[in-house]
Amino acid sequence: MTPMEILNKIVEAEVNARSVFDEAAKLREGFDGYVNEHIEALRKQYFERADKAIAEAKERESARADAEIAELDKKLETELAALKAYYDRERESIVQKIFKLAVDADA
């Protein structure tokens, strides 16, 4: 092979190498875009799941809090009814004692 043929082969190999490199760069860009799209889709799915889980947890906590408040209200109403009944019973007794003290003081 002559030096000119060798030089032509080297130039041709370099042109082919550039072409292969350019094609590889294009494929890499396409693959990077593909990967980034899938990463974004997965990120979106995970955020949607997390938002759904947070909403469900808030709903459960709200329901639990409402049940606890209802239970405390019921307990308060029971205690208030008992105190009112006690007050009504004791009031009459105290009024009679005060009246007796007033009558005895006049006598």
MARMI-755266 format. One record per atom (N, C-alpha, C): residue in one letter; x, y, z. Coordinates in steps of 0.2 Angstrom, whole numbers, plus 5000, padded with zeros to 4 digits. Example, Ala and Ser with C-alpha at 12.3 -4.5 7.8 and 13.67 -1.06 7.14 Angstrom:
2
a506649725039
a506249785039
a506649845039
s506449895035
s506849955036
s506450005039
//
This chain:
107
m500449945000
m500050005000
m500550065000
t500250114996
t500650174995
t500550225001
p501050265002
p500850315008
p500250355007
m500050375000
m499450404999
m498850365000
e498850304999
e498250255000
e498250255008
i498750245012
i498750245019
i498450305022
l498650365019
l498350435021
l497650435020
n497450415014
n496750415012
n496350375017
k496550315019
k496250265023
k496150305030
i496750335032
i496750365039
i496150425039
v496150465033
v495650515033
v494950485033
e494850435029
e494250405028
e494050375035
a494450345039
a494350315045
a494150375050
e494450425050
e494350485054
e493650515053
v493450515046
v492750535044
v492250495047
n492350425046
n491950375049
n491850375056
a492450395060
a492450395067
a492050455069
r492050515065
r491650575067
r490950555066
s490750525061
s490050505059
s489850465065
v490250415067
v489950365072
v489950405079
f490450445080
f490350485086
f489750535086
d489650565081
d489050615080
d488350575081
e488350515078
e487750465079
e487650445086
a488250425089
a488250405096
a487950465101
a488250525099
a488050585103
a487250595102
k486950595096
k486250595095
k485850545099
l486150485099
l485750425102
l485850445110
r486350465112
r486450485120
r485950535122
e485850585117
e485450645119
e484650615119
g484550575114
g483850545114
g483750495120
f484250465122
f484150415128
f484150455134
d484550515135
d484450555141
d483750585141
g483550605136
g482850635136
g482350585138
y482350515135
y481950465137
y481950445144
v482550445147
v482650435154
v482350485158
n482550555156
n482250605160
n481450605160
e481150595154
e480450585154
e480150535159
h480550475159
h480350425164
h480450445171
i480950475172
i481150495179
i480550545181
e480350595177
e479850645179
e479150605180
a479050555175
a478450525176
a478350485183
l478950455185
l478950415191
l478950465197
r479250525196
r479250575202
r478550595203
k478150605197
k477450635197
k477050575201
q477150515199
q476750465202
q476850455210
y477550465212
y477650465219
y477350525223
f477450585219
f477150635223
f476350635223
e476050605218
e475350595218
e475150545224
r475550485224
r475450435230
r475550475236
a476050515237
a476150545243
a475650595245
d475350635240
d474850675242
d474150635244
k474050585240
k473450545242
k473550515249
a474150485251
a474250465257
a474150515263
i474450575261
i474350635266
i473550645267
a473250655261
a472550665262
a472150615266
e472250555265
e471950495268
e472150505276
a472750515277
a472950525284
a472650585288
k472550635284
k472150695287
k471450675288
e471150645283
e470450625284
e470350575290
r470850525291
r470750485296
r470850515303
e471350565303
e471450605309
e470950645311
s470650675306
s470050725307
s469450685310
a469350625307
a468750575309
a468950555316
r469550545318
r469750525325
r469650575330
a469850635328
a469750695332
a469050715333
d468650705328
d467850715328
d467550665333
a467750605333
a467550555337
a467750575344
e468350595345
e468550605352
e468150665355
i468050715351
i467750775353
i466950755354
a466650715350
a465950695352
a465950655359
e466450615360
e466550575366
e466550625372
l467050675371
l467150725377
l466450765378
d466150785372
d465550825373
d465050785377
k464950715375
k464450675378
k464650665386
k465250665387
k465550655394
k465350725398
l465450775395
l465350845398
l464550855399
e464150835394
e463450835395
e463250795401
t463550735402
t463350685407
t463550725414
e464150745414
e464350785420
e463950845422
l463750885417
l463350945418
l462650925420
a462350865418
a461750845420
a461750825427
a462250785429
a462350765436
a462450825440
l462850875439
l462950935443
l462250975443
k461850975438
k461251015438
k460750975443
a460750915443
a460350875447
a460550885454
y461250885456
y461450895462
y461350965465
y461351015460
y461251075462
y460451085464
d460051055460
d459351055461
d459151025468
r459450965469
r459350935476
r459550975482
e460151005481
e460451035487
e460151105488
r459951135482
r459651205483
r459051205487
e458651165487
e458051165491
e458251155498
s458751105499
s458951095506
s459251155509
i459651195505
i460051255508
i459551305509
v459051315505
v458551365506
v458151355512
q458051295513
q457651275520
q458051295526
k458751275525
k459151295531
k459251365532
i459351405527
i459351475528
i458751505531
f458151485528
f457451505531
f457451485538
k457651425540
k457651405547
k458051455551
l458651465549
l459151505553
l458851575553
a458451605548
a458151675548
a457551665553
v457151615554
v456651615558
v456851605565
d457351565566
d457651555573
d457951615576
a458251655571
a458551715573
a458051765576
d457451765573
d456951815575
d456651795581
a456651735583
a456251705589
a456651715595
//
